Amino acid sequence: MSVKYQPVQWNRFKNRYNAVVLAMVFAYLGIFLGFGNDLAGHALTPDGAIHTARAFGSCAFLMLTVILCIGPLARLDQRFLPLLYNRRHFGVLTFVVAMTHVMAVSNWYFAFSPTPMLEAMLSSNTSYRQYLGFPFEVLGMFTLLSLAALAFTSHDFWLKFLTPLIWKAIHFSIYPAYAALVGHVALGALQDETDTAFAIVVVICAFTVCALHALAAFAEAKRGALAANGVADFSTWQIVGAPAEIAEGEAKVVRLTSGGRAAIFRHEGAFSAISNACAHQNGPLGEGRILKGCVTCPWHGFQYDVRNGRSPAPFTEMIPTYNLALHDGQLLIDPTPNPPGTPTEAIPAPEVAS
């Protein structure tokens, strides 16, 4: 259901989610710190501070890889949606782990520098025109600053204050941040490694992230390709498809020529269309369920009346609605959205039309 601001909206699932993520992080760090040198077969044991920095750095890299895989996996298979539910807590923890890595590196290499630590880190190497010896520290710092921005704006207060459009644009910086992180690892830690296993892991992680996003984009394009042509008397409208294609209580999502997507729901034998983007965080409403007459967002549970796009009282969130029509046995949609919260006339399904 829709929610108002609370410092943290804890529930049993969030507690279990956080507990599992924390347990996996502690398990990884424990194994790396306890057995990492033996497993890697190092002839010389690295200093404790270096070993700690590597443990937290590699953990942050793997955590960010998993975070970027959750989104496309949820688009490809709804069974991954529970992982998406609490991803912001996952991201905040990733920032904490990454910050620990930076502190360990800084305290080892720059603690006794006569210049300020940050200045020494960014000015000690300025060889930007060469591959070997490139100042990879700058790439790592960019990733850390991006993670910090995402962590500190993860609360719903900032989503409301900045507006969903600006908030989402800020959080899309996770993609250049990940690209910079791959460069940071490739130009930094991997240059000192003689074992190709570490390079293979990095390549597999980066390839997996790119491949999953490409597959998710292809799947969405395929789903949206069915509704594009206008018909007589409805020259600007789009074909949704045959009414029988949409089962009771479910939705079909179409890509609109006006931009964005609409979710066409079948509820109580009639069709209604609303924006597919939740007002909270642009979650995919078309993948949600109808509970007590309201579409429930699968991401965070915000609800909207399928007939007018309004959240149930006392909540005030609203989303655009769309007009529908039946013509020659096809369900059509007007791609021009109505203002948020505008009531629309539900279109009865043919088998129950009077």
Contacts in CASP RR format, 6 or more apart in sequence:
PFRMAT RR
TARGET T0000
AUTHOR 0000-0000-0000
METHOD contacts of the structure
MODEL  1
MSVKYQPVQWNRFKNRYNAVVLAMVFAYLGIFLGFGNDLAGHALTPDGAI
HTARAFGSCAFLMLTVILCIGPLARLDQRFLPLLYNRRHFGVLTFVVAMT
HVMAVSNWYFAFSPTPMLEAMLSSNTSYRQYLGFPFEVLGMFTLLSLAAL
AFTSHDFWLKFLTPLIWKAIHFSIYPAYAALVGHVALGALQDETDTAFAI
VVVICAFTVCALHALAAFAEAKRGALAANGVADFSTWQIVGAPAEIAEGE
AKVVRLTSGGRAAIFRHEGAFSAISNACAHQNGPLGEGRILKGCVTCPWH
GFQYDVRNGRSPAPFTEMIPTYNLALHDGQLLIDPTPNPPGTPTEAIPAP
EVAS
1 294 0 8 1.000
1 296 0 8 1.000
1 301 0 8 1.000
1 302 0 8 1.000
1 303 0 8 1.000
1 312 0 8 1.000
1 315 0 8 1.000
2 280 0 8 1.000
2 301 0 8 1.000
2 302 0 8 1.000
2 303 0 8 1.000
2 311 0 8 1.000
2 312 0 8 1.000
2 315 0 8 1.000
2 317 0 8 1.000
3 9 0 8 1.000
3 156 0 8 1.000
3 300 0 8 1.000
3 301 0 8 1.000
3 302 0 8 1.000
3 315 0 8 1.000
4 315 0 8 1.000
5 156 0 8 1.000
5 157 0 8 1.000
5 160 0 8 1.000
13 82 0 8 1.000
13 85 0 8 1.000
13 86 0 8 1.000
14 85 0 8 1.000
14 86 0 8 1.000
14 89 0 8 1.000
17 82 0 8 1.000
17 85 0 8 1.000
17 86 0 8 1.000
17 89 0 8 1.000
18 86 0 8 1.000
18 89 0 8 1.000
21 89 0 8 1.000
21 90 0 8 1.000
21 93 0 8 1.000
22 93 0 8 1.000
25 59 0 8 1.000
25 63 0 8 1.000
25 93 0 8 1.000
25 97 0 8 1.000
28 55 0 8 1.000
28 59 0 8 1.000
28 62 0 8 1.000
29 55 0 8 1.000
29 56 0 8 1.000
29 59 0 8 1.000
30 55 0 8 1.000
32 54 0 8 1.000
32 55 0 8 1.000
32 58 0 8 1.000
32 59 0 8 1.000
33 51 0 8 1.000
33 52 0 8 1.000
33 55 0 8 1.000
36 51 0 8 1.000
37 45 0 8 1.000
37 46 0 8 1.000
37 51 0 8 1.000
40 195 0 8 1.000
41 195 0 8 1.000
45 51 0 8 1.000
46 54 0 8 1.000
47 108 0 8 1.000
49 104 0 8 1.000
49 107 0 8 1.000
49 108 0 8 1.000
50 108 0 8 1.000
52 104 0 8 1.000
53 101 0 8 1.000
53 104 0 8 1.000
53 105 0 8 1.000
53 108 0 8 1.000
54 189 0 8 1.000
56 97 0 8 1.000
56 98 0 8 1.000
56 100 0 8 1.000
56 101 0 8 1.000
56 104 0 8 1.000
57 97 0 8 1.000
57 98 0 8 1.000
57 101 0 8 1.000
59 97 0 8 1.000
59 101 0 8 1.000
60 94 0 8 1.000
60 97 0 8 1.000
60 98 0 8 1.000
60 101 0 8 1.000
61 181 0 8 1.000
61 185 0 8 1.000
61 202 0 8 1.000
61 205 0 8 1.000
62 205 0 8 1.000
63 90 0 8 1.000
63 91 0 8 1.000
63 93 0 8 1.000
63 94 0 8 1.000
63 97 0 8 1.000
64 94 0 8 1.000
64 147 0 8 1.000
64 174 0 8 1.000
64 177 0 8 1.000
64 178 0 8 1.000
64 181 0 8 1.000
65 178 0 8 1.000
65 205 0 8 1.000
65 206 0 8 1.000
65 208 0 8 1.000
65 209 0 8 1.000
66 90 0 8 1.000
67 87 0 8 1.000
67 90 0 8 1.000
67 91 0 8 1.000
67 94 0 8 1.000
67 174 0 8 1.000
68 174 0 8 1.000
68 175 0 8 1.000
68 178 0 8 1.000
68 209 0 8 1.000
68 213 0 8 1.000
69 208 0 8 1.000
69 209 0 8 1.000
69 212 0 8 1.000
70 80 0 8 1.000
70 83 0 8 1.000
70 84 0 8 1.000
70 87 0 8 1.000
70 90 0 8 1.000
71 80 0 8 1.000
71 84 0 8 1.000
71 87 0 8 1.000
71 212 0 8 1.000
71 216 0 8 1.000
72 212 0 8 1.000
72 213 0 8 1.000
72 215 0 8 1.000
72 216 0 8 1.000
73 80 0 8 1.000
73 83 0 8 1.000
73 212 0 8 1.000
74 80 0 8 1.000
74 81 0 8 1.000
74 83 0 8 1.000
74 84 0 8 1.000
75 216 0 8 1.000
75 219 0 8 1.000
75 220 0 8 1.000
75 284 0 8 1.000
76 212 0 8 1.000
76 215 0 8 1.000
76 216 0 8 1.000
76 219 0 8 1.000
78 287 0 8 1.000
78 298 0 8 1.000
81 287 0 8 1.000
81 298 0 8 1.000
81 299 0 8 1.000
84 298 0 8 1.000
84 299 0 8 1.000
85 299 0 8 1.000
85 300 0 8 1.000
88 154 0 8 1.000
91 147 0 8 1.000
91 150 0 8 1.000
91 151 0 8 1.000
91 154 0 8 1.000
92 151 0 8 1.000
92 154 0 8 1.000
94 147 0 8 1.000
95 144 0 8 1.000
95 147 0 8 1.000
95 148 0 8 1.000
95 150 0 8 1.000
95 151 0 8 1.000
96 151 0 8 1.000
98 143 0 8 1.000
98 144 0 8 1.000
98 147 0 8 1.000
99 144 0 8 1.000
99 148 0 8 1.000
102 141 0 8 1.000
102 144 0 8 1.000
106 117 0 8 1.000
106 121 0 8 1.000
109 121 0 8 1.000
110 117 0 8 1.000
110 120 0 8 1.000
110 121 0 8 1.000
111 117 0 8 1.000
113 120 0 8 1.000
115 123 0 8 1.000
121 137 0 8 1.000
121 141 0 8 1.000
122 135 0 8 1.000
122 137 0 8 1.000
122 138 0 8 1.000
122 141 0 8 1.000
125 133 0 8 1.000
125 135 0 8 1.000
125 137 0 8 1.000
126 135 0 8 1.000
127 133 0 8 1.000
127 134 0 8 1.000
127 135 0 8 1.000
128 134 0 8 1.000
128 135 0 8 1.000
131 187 0 8 1.000
132 191 0 8 1.000
133 187 0 8 1.000
133 191 0 8 1.000
134 187 0 8 1.000
136 183 0 8 1.000
136 184 0 8 1.000
136 187 0 8 1.000
136 188 0 8 1.000
137 184 0 8 1.000
139 180 0 8 1.000
139 181 0 8 1.000
139 183 0 8 1.000
139 184 0 8 1.000
139 187 0 8 1.000
140 180 0 8 1.000
140 181 0 8 1.000
140 184 0 8 1.000
142 176 0 8 1.000
142 177 0 8 1.000
142 180 0 8 1.000
143 177 0 8 1.000
143 178 0 8 1.000
143 180 0 8 1.000
143 181 0 8 1.000
143 184 0 8 1.000
146 173 0 8 1.000
146 174 0 8 1.000
146 176 0 8 1.000
146 177 0 8 1.000
146 180 0 8 1.000
147 174 0 8 1.000
147 177 0 8 1.000
149 170 0 8 1.000
149 173 0 8 1.000
150 170 0 8 1.000
150 171 0 8 1.000
150 173 0 8 1.000
150 174 0 8 1.000
152 158 0 8 1.000
153 159 0 8 1.000
153 162 0 8 1.000
153 167 0 8 1.000
153 170 0 8 1.000
153 171 0 8 1.000
156 280 0 8 1.000
158 167 0 8 1.000
159 167 0 8 1.000
159 280 0 8 1.000
159 281 0 8 1.000
162 170 0 8 1.000
164 279 0 8 1.000
164 280 0 8 1.000
164 281 0 8 1.000
164 282 0 8 1.000
167 281 0 8 1.000
168 281 0 8 1.000
168 282 0 8 1.000
178 209 0 8 1.000
182 202 0 8 1.000
182 205 0 8 1.000
182 206 0 8 1.000
185 202 0 8 1.000
186 199 0 8 1.000
186 202 0 8 1.000
189 198 0 8 1.000
190 198 0 8 1.000
190 199 0 8 1.000
190 202 0 8 1.000
193 199 0 8 1.000
220 255 0 8 1.000
221 255 0 8 1.000
223 253 0 8 1.000
223 255 0 8 1.000
224 253 0 8 1.000
224 254 0 8 1.000
224 255 0 8 1.000
225 255 0 8 1.000
226 239 0 8 1.000
226 241 0 8 1.000
226 254 0 8 1.000
227 238 0 8 1.000
227 239 0 8 1.000
227 240 0 8 1.000
227 241 0 8 1.000
227 254 0 8 1.000
227 255 0 8 1.000
227 333 0 8 1.000
228 238 0 8 1.000
228 239 0 8 1.000
228 257 0 8 1.000
229 238 0 8 1.000
229 239 0 8 1.000
230 236 0 8 1.000
230 237 0 8 1.000
230 238 0 8 1.000
230 239 0 8 1.000
231 237 0 8 1.000
231 239 0 8 1.000
231 327 0 8 1.000
231 328 0 8 1.000
231 330 0 8 1.000
231 332 0 8 1.000
233 327 0 8 1.000
234 325 0 8 1.000
234 327 0 8 1.000
234 332 0 8 1.000
236 334 0 8 1.000
236 335 0 8 1.000
236 336 0 8 1.000
237 325 0 8 1.000
237 332 0 8 1.000
237 333 0 8 1.000
237 334 0 8 1.000
237 335 0 8 1.000
238 254 0 8 1.000
238 256 0 8 1.000
238 257 0 8 1.000
238 332 0 8 1.000
238 333 0 8 1.000
238 335 0 8 1.000
239 330 0 8 1.000
239 331 0 8 1.000
239 332 0 8 1.000
240 252 0 8 1.000
240 254 0 8 1.000
240 264 0 8 1.000
240 324 0 8 1.000
240 330 0 8 1.000
240 331 0 8 1.000
240 332 0 8 1.000
240 333 0 8 1.000
241 252 0 8 1.000
241 330 0 8 1.000
241 331 0 8 1.000
242 329 0 8 1.000
242 330 0 8 1.000
242 331 0 8 1.000
243 266 0 8 1.000
243 271 0 8 1.000
243 326 0 8 1.000
243 329 0 8 1.000
243 331 0 8 1.000
243 349 0 8 1.000
243 350 0 8 1.000
245 252 0 8 1.000
246 252 0 8 1.000
246 264 0 8 1.000
246 265 0 8 1.000
246 266 0 8 1.000
246 271 0 8 1.000
246 331 0 8 1.000
247 266 0 8 1.000
248 266 0 8 1.000
248 267 0 8 1.000
248 269 0 8 1.000
249 265 0 8 1.000
249 266 0 8 1.000
249 267 0 8 1.000
249 289 0 8 1.000
249 290 0 8 1.000
250 265 0 8 1.000
250 266 0 8 1.000
251 263 0 8 1.000
251 264 0 8 1.000
251 265 0 8 1.000
251 266 0 8 1.000
251 285 0 8 1.000
251 286 0 8 1.000
251 287 0 8 1.000
251 288 0 8 1.000
251 295 0 8 1.000
252 263 0 8 1.000
252 264 0 8 1.000
253 261 0 8 1.000
253 262 0 8 1.000
253 263 0 8 1.000
253 264 0 8 1.000
253 276 0 8 1.000
253 284 0 8 1.000
253 286 0 8 1.000
253 287 0 8 1.000
254 261 0 8 1.000
254 262 0 8 1.000
254 264 0 8 1.000
254 333 0 8 1.000
255 261 0 8 1.000
256 262 0 8 1.000
256 333 0 8 1.000
256 335 0 8 1.000
257 335 0 8 1.000
258 335 0 8 1.000
258 336 0 8 1.000
258 337 0 8 1.000
259 335 0 8 1.000
260 275 0 8 1.000
260 276 0 8 1.000
260 277 0 8 1.000
261 275 0 8 1.000
261 276 0 8 1.000
261 277 0 8 1.000
262 273 0 8 1.000
262 274 0 8 1.000
262 275 0 8 1.000
262 276 0 8 1.000
262 322 0 8 1.000
262 333 0 8 1.000
262 335 0 8 1.000
262 337 0 8 1.000
263 273 0 8 1.000
263 274 0 8 1.000
263 275 0 8 1.000
263 276 0 8 1.000
263 284 0 8 1.000
263 285 0 8 1.000
263 286 0 8 1.000
263 295 0 8 1.000
264 271 0 8 1.000
264 272 0 8 1.000
264 273 0 8 1.000
264 322 0 8 1.000
264 324 0 8 1.000
264 331 0 8 1.000
264 333 0 8 1.000
265 271 0 8 1.000
265 272 0 8 1.000
265 273 0 8 1.000
265 274 0 8 1.000
265 286 0 8 1.000
265 290 0 8 1.000
265 295 0 8 1.000
265 306 0 8 1.000
266 349 0 8 1.000
267 290 0 8 1.000
267 293 0 8 1.000
267 306 0 8 1.000
267 346 0 8 1.000
269 348 0 8 1.000
269 349 0 8 1.000
269 352 0 8 1.000
270 346 0 8 1.000
270 347 0 8 1.000
270 348 0 8 1.000
270 349 0 8 1.000
270 352 0 8 1.000
271 324 0 8 1.000
271 331 0 8 1.000
271 346 0 8 1.000
271 347 0 8 1.000
271 348 0 8 1.000
271 349 0 8 1.000
272 306 0 8 1.000
272 307 0 8 1.000
272 321 0 8 1.000
272 324 0 8 1.000
272 344 0 8 1.000
272 346 0 8 1.000
272 347 0 8 1.000
273 321 0 8 1.000
273 322 0 8 1.000
273 323 0 8 1.000
273 324 0 8 1.000
273 333 0 8 1.000
273 344 0 8 1.000
274 285 0 8 1.000
274 295 0 8 1.000
274 304 0 8 1.000
274 306 0 8 1.000
274 309 0 8 1.000
274 319 0 8 1.000
274 320 0 8 1.000
274 321 0 8 1.000
274 322 0 8 1.000
275 285 0 8 1.000
275 309 0 8 1.000
275 319 0 8 1.000
275 320 0 8 1.000
275 321 0 8 1.000
275 322 0 8 1.000
275 337 0 8 1.000
276 283 0 8 1.000
276 284 0 8 1.000
276 285 0 8 1.000
276 286 0 8 1.000
277 283 0 8 1.000
277 284 0 8 1.000
277 285 0 8 1.000
277 319 0 8 1.000
278 284 0 8 1.000
278 285 0 8 1.000
278 297 0 8 1.000
278 299 0 8 1.000
278 300 0 8 1.000
278 302 0 8 1.000
278 304 0 8 1.000
278 319 0 8 1.000
279 302 0 8 1.000
279 304 0 8 1.000
279 317 0 8 1.000
279 318 0 8 1.000
279 319 0 8 1.000
279 340 0 8 1.000
280 297 0 8 1.000
280 299 0 8 1.000
280 300 0 8 1.000
280 302 0 8 1.000
280 317 0 8 1.000
281 299 0 8 1.000
281 300 0 8 1.000
283 297 0 8 1.000
283 298 0 8 1.000
283 299 0 8 1.000
283 300 0 8 1.000
284 297 0 8 1.000
284 298 0 8 1.000
284 299 0 8 1.000
285 295 0 8 1.000
285 297 0 8 1.000
285 304 0 8 1.000
285 319 0 8 1.000
286 295 0 8 1.000
287 298 0 8 1.000
288 295 0 8 1.000
288 296 0 8 1.000
288 297 0 8 1.000
288 298 0 8 1.000
289 295 0 8 1.000
289 296 0 8 1.000
289 298 0 8 1.000
290 296 0 8 1.000
290 306 0 8 1.000
291 303 0 8 1.000
293 305 0 8 1.000
293 306 0 8 1.000
294 303 0 8 1.000
294 304 0 8 1.000
294 305 0 8 1.000
294 306 0 8 1.000
294 311 0 8 1.000
294 312 0 8 1.000
295 303 0 8 1.000
295 304 0 8 1.000
295 305 0 8 1.000
295 306 0 8 1.000
296 302 0 8 1.000
296 303 0 8 1.000
297 303 0 8 1.000
302 311 0 8 1.000
302 317 0 8 1.000
303 311 0 8 1.000
303 312 0 8 1.000
303 315 0 8 1.000
304 310 0 8 1.000
304 311 0 8 1.000
304 317 0 8 1.000
304 318 0 8 1.000
304 319 0 8 1.000
305 311 0 8 1.000
305 312 0 8 1.000
307 343 0 8 1.000
307 344 0 8 1.000
307 346 0 8 1.000
308 321 0 8 1.000
308 341 0 8 1.000
308 342 0 8 1.000
308 343 0 8 1.000
308 344 0 8 1.000
309 318 0 8 1.000
309 319 0 8 1.000
309 320 0 8 1.000
309 321 0 8 1.000
309 340 0 8 1.000
309 341 0 8 1.000
309 342 0 8 1.000
310 317 0 8 1.000
310 318 0 8 1.000
310 341 0 8 1.000
311 317 0 8 1.000
311 318 0 8 1.000
318 340 0 8 1.000
318 341 0 8 1.000
319 340 0 8 1.000
319 341 0 8 1.000
320 337 0 8 1.000
320 338 0 8 1.000
320 339 0 8 1.000
320 340 0 8 1.000
320 341 0 8 1.000
320 342 0 8 1.000
321 337 0 8 1.000
321 338 0 8 1.000
321 340 0 8 1.000
321 341 0 8 1.000
321 342 0 8 1.000
321 343 0 8 1.000
321 344 0 8 1.000
322 333 0 8 1.000
322 334 0 8 1.000
322 335 0 8 1.000
322 336 0 8 1.000
322 337 0 8 1.000
322 338 0 8 1.000
322 344 0 8 1.000
323 333 0 8 1.000
323 334 0 8 1.000
323 338 0 8 1.000
323 344 0 8 1.000
323 345 0 8 1.000
324 331 0 8 1.000
324 332 0 8 1.000
324 333 0 8 1.000
324 334 0 8 1.000
324 344 0 8 1.000
324 347 0 8 1.000
325 331 0 8 1.000
325 332 0 8 1.000
325 333 0 8 1.000
325 334 0 8 1.000
325 347 0 8 1.000
326 332 0 8 1.000
326 347 0 8 1.000
326 350 0 8 1.000
329 350 0 8 1.000
331 347 0 8 1.000
338 344 0 8 1.000
348 354 0 8 1.000
END
